[in-house]
Structure formats: structure tokens, C-alpha cells
Amino acid sequence: MTATIHQALCRTWWWDTMEEHQITFHEDGTGEIVSKADFRIWISASIEWSYVNPSQAEEKVQQAALVEPAPRAFLSPAAPSETIVVAEIPIEFRITKAHIPRLLEVTRELSTMMNDGVLFDSAFQKRTLTLTLKTGEFITQWHEERYTDAPKAHKDKYRLTLLFSESPYPGPDEWKYEVTRAPKQVRQWEMTRFCAIHIASNRSSVCIIT
């Protein structure tokens, strides 16, 4: 069975396993982008996006790649994983100043310290980004950069990864550092690879058995 590029892309993608930095593409050309850490929210914004080549949305991919695999039995051998580049997808992308409606009650009191409260107007300009969609077995960019010495078997794995030609987050010159200097430590502009469709790990399999 097959699905479309549009169906593969339209979901929530995570940069880290704590789900603090994430981007969601909705099927209607809207979406959401979030950046938070240490009980602080910097971005909780709606996005607008569209295909540079609209016909690409209907290109076919194997639907099996978009389904979470069943957990394997504890100590059973893992199936070989092959990384496949599914598509390179140019899009027009823009972060808006609008707050995410479903999070508005949570973020209302913080609104002056989020979105355009911490970002210059240049952060809200339209950009052209190229997204590279891959299937296989992936860990998050956050895990890859911070826990290089940890056994891979103990890392959360995902079926899909989405590589951005440049981070969807605003660049280093687009933050109001007089309001908050934290982005200099978080460095959102270096976040370029996001994951989706969690694969149950060996540790999860143990929990299932017991």
C-alpha cells in the first residue's frame, strides 16, 4: 500500500526526546512550532507553509514506512535497518506572531516574553527551506549530540527523520538578547533534524513482557 508525501510530512516532528522543541505541519498549510526548556517558553507560534512544487504533495511513498512497528520480543534479533531518502521537499515557510490556539491559556501570561516579545520582525519573514525526508531507524539530533557515549540500544528510536536545509527556528541575529540571553545557550538555530514515529526500544520490550 502507498501513501503520499503530504501524508508523510503532515505530523508532529521532535528535535529532542523531551518534546521541548517540535514542529507540526497540518494538512491545510498551517502548523505549529514550539521552543521551550527549563520551564521557559520562547516560541509557541503558528506557522504557514506551502509546497514550492505543489504536485509533489501527491507523490507516493510506501505506507509501511509510516506505521509504528510492533515491539519485538526481549532479546530477539533486531531486523536490519536501511536508511532510505524518500524525498527532498522545497517549501515556503513562515513563523507567524500568532500564538498556538490550543496553548493560549497556558501561555497568555507569558505572551510578552514569547514570539515577537523575544524576536525581531525579521524572524517572521517567509523563507524557502528544503526538507529531506528519510525512513529507517533514527535517534534524535539532541540525543546524537549529547549522549554519544550511551549505548544505542538505550536510546529512543524513530522511524522517520526530517532534515531541514536550515533550522526552522530564527537565526542568531533575530533574537532580542536584552530580553533573554538563554537562546545563546540553547542555540535553536542549530536544530536542523527532527524525528517522528517512535519505535519501541529494548527497555520498552522488557516492560511489555513483565
C-alpha positions as CSV (number, residue, x, y, z in Angstrom):
1,M,0.0,0.0,0.0
2,T,1.1,3.6,-0.6
3,A,0.6,7.0,1.0
4,T,1.5,10.4,-0.3
5,I,4.4,12.8,0.6
6,H,1.8,15.1,2.1
7,Q,0.6,12.3,4.5
8,A,4.1,11.5,5.5
9,L,5.0,15.2,6.2
10,C,1.9,16.3,8.0
11,R,2.5,15.2,11.6
12,T,4.5,16.4,14.6
13,W,8.3,16.2,14.5
14,W,10.5,16.3,17.6
15,W,14.1,17.5,17.9
16,D,14.5,16.0,21.3
17,T,13.0,13.2,23.4
18,M,11.5,15.6,26.0
19,E,9.4,17.1,23.2
20,E,10.6,20.6,24.1
21,H,11.4,21.6,20.6
22,Q,8.9,20.5,18.0
23,I,7.3,21.4,14.7
24,T,3.9,20.3,13.3
25,F,2.8,20.5,9.7
26,H,-1.0,20.5,9.3
27,E,-2.6,19.4,6.0
28,D,-4.2,22.8,5.4
29,G,-0.9,24.7,5.1
30,T,-0.8,25.8,8.8
31,G,1.1,24.3,11.7
32,E,2.9,25.0,14.9
33,I,6.4,25.5,16.2
34,V,7.5,25.3,19.8
35,S,10.7,26.0,21.7
36,K,10.9,25.6,25.4
37,A,13.4,24.4,28.1
38,D,13.8,24.6,31.9
39,F,10.2,25.8,32.4
40,R,10.7,28.6,30.0
41,I,8.8,29.0,26.6
42,W,10.4,31.2,23.9
43,I,8.3,30.3,20.9
44,S,4.7,29.0,20.8
45,A,3.7,30.1,17.3
46,S,1.5,29.2,14.4
47,I,3.3,28.7,11.1
48,E,2.3,29.0,7.5
49,W,3.8,26.7,4.8
50,S,3.3,25.6,1.2
51,Y,5.0,23.4,-1.4
52,V,7.2,25.1,-3.9
53,N,6.1,22.3,-6.3
54,P,2.5,21.6,-5.3
55,S,2.4,18.4,-7.4
56,Q,5.0,16.9,-5.1
57,A,2.4,16.6,-2.4
58,E,0.7,13.7,-4.2
59,E,3.9,11.7,-4.9
60,K,3.6,8.2,-3.4
61,V,5.6,6.5,-0.6
62,Q,5.3,3.1,0.9
63,Q,2.7,3.3,3.7
64,A,4.6,0.6,5.7
65,A,7.3,3.3,6.4
66,L,4.7,5.5,8.1
67,V,3.4,2.9,10.6
68,E,4.9,2.3,14.1
69,P,6.3,-1.3,14.1
70,A,5.2,-3.8,16.7
71,P,7.5,-4.2,19.7
72,R,9.8,-7.2,19.2
73,A,10.3,-9.8,22.0
74,F,13.1,-9.2,24.5
75,L,16.5,-10.4,23.3
76,S,15.1,-11.2,19.8
77,P,17.4,-10.0,17.0
78,A,16.7,-6.6,15.5
79,A,15.7,-6.5,11.9
80,P,18.3,-4.8,9.7
81,S,17.6,-1.1,9.3
82,E,18.1,0.6,5.9
83,T,18.1,4.4,5.6
84,I,16.2,5.5,2.5
85,V,15.8,9.0,1.2
86,V,12.1,9.3,0.4
87,A,12.0,12.8,-1.0
88,E,13.6,16.3,-1.0
89,I,10.8,18.8,-0.5
90,P,11.2,22.5,-1.1
91,I,8.7,24.6,0.9
92,E,7.8,28.2,1.6
93,F,7.8,28.6,5.3
94,R,6.9,31.4,7.7
95,I,6.7,31.7,11.5
96,T,3.8,34.0,12.5
97,K,3.4,36.1,15.6
98,A,0.1,34.3,16.4
99,H,0.2,32.1,19.5
100,I,-0.8,28.5,19.2
101,P,-4.6,28.5,19.9
102,R,-4.6,25.3,22.0
103,L,-1.8,26.5,24.2
104,L,-3.1,30.1,24.6
105,E,-4.5,29.6,28.1
106,V,-1.1,28.2,29.3
107,T,0.9,30.9,27.6
108,R,-1.3,34.0,27.9
109,E,0.5,35.4,30.9
110,L,3.9,34.9,29.2
111,S,2.9,36.4,25.9
112,T,5.2,39.4,26.2
113,M,8.2,37.1,26.7
114,M,7.4,34.9,23.7
115,N,7.3,35.1,19.9
116,D,7.6,38.8,18.9
117,G,8.4,39.6,22.5
118,V,11.8,37.9,22.1
119,L,12.2,38.0,18.3
120,F,12.8,40.8,15.8
121,D,10.4,41.3,12.9
122,S,12.9,39.6,10.6
123,A,12.2,36.3,12.3
124,F,8.7,36.3,10.8
125,Q,9.7,36.7,7.2
126,K,9.0,34.0,4.6
127,R,11.9,31.6,3.9
128,T,12.4,28.8,1.4
129,L,13.6,25.6,3.1
130,T,14.4,22.2,1.6
131,L,13.2,19.2,3.7
132,T,14.9,15.8,3.3
133,L,12.5,13.0,4.4
134,K,14.2,9.7,5.3
135,T,12.9,6.4,6.6
136,G,15.0,3.9,8.6
137,E,15.9,3.9,12.3
138,F,17.0,7.2,13.9
139,I,17.8,8.8,17.2
140,T,17.1,12.5,17.8
141,Q,19.6,15.1,17.0
142,W,19.5,16.1,20.6
143,H,20.4,12.5,21.7
144,E,23.1,12.2,19.0
145,E,24.9,15.4,20.1
146,R,24.7,15.0,23.9
147,Y,24.9,11.3,24.6
148,T,27.4,10.0,22.1
149,D,28.8,7.5,24.7
150,A,25.5,6.0,25.6
151,P,24.6,2.5,24.2
152,K,22.4,2.9,21.2
153,A,20.1,0.2,22.5
154,H,19.0,2.5,25.3
155,K,18.1,5.5,23.1
156,D,14.7,6.2,21.8
157,K,14.5,5.4,18.1
158,Y,12.2,6.7,15.4
159,R,11.0,5.5,12.0
160,L,11.2,8.9,10.2
161,T,13.6,11.8,10.2
162,L,13.2,15.2,8.6
163,L,16.4,17.2,7.8
164,F,16.0,20.9,7.2
165,S,18.4,22.8,4.9
166,E,18.5,25.4,7.7
167,S,16.8,25.4,11.1
168,P,13.1,26.3,11.1
169,Y,13.9,28.4,14.2
170,P,15.1,32.0,13.9
171,G,18.7,32.7,13.3
172,P,21.2,34.0,15.9
173,D,20.7,37.7,14.8
174,E,16.9,37.6,15.2
175,W,16.7,37.3,19.0
176,K,16.3,40.2,21.4
177,Y,19.1,39.3,23.8
178,E,18.3,42.3,26.0
179,V,15.0,40.4,26.9
180,T,16.6,36.9,27.2
181,R,20.1,35.6,26.7
182,A,19.1,32.0,27.0
183,P,19.0,31.3,23.3
184,K,22.8,31.8,23.2
185,Q,23.0,28.6,25.3
186,V,20.1,26.7,23.7
187,R,21.1,27.6,20.1
188,Q,17.8,26.9,18.4
189,W,19.3,27.9,15.0
190,E,21.4,24.7,15.1
191,M,18.4,22.5,15.3
192,T,18.0,21.0,11.8
193,R,16.9,17.4,12.2
194,F,13.6,16.2,13.6
195,C,12.1,12.7,14.1
196,A,8.7,11.1,14.1
197,I,7.0,7.7,14.7
198,H,8.6,6.3,17.8
199,I,10.0,2.7,17.7
200,A,9.7,0.8,21.0
201,S,13.1,0.2,22.5
202,N,14.6,-2.9,24.1
203,R,13.7,-1.4,27.5
204,S,10.1,-0.9,26.5
205,S,10.0,-4.5,25.4
206,V,11.1,-5.6,28.9
207,C,8.2,-3.6,30.4
208,I,5.7,-5.2,28.0
209,I,6.8,-8.7,28.9
210,T,6.7,-8.2,32.6
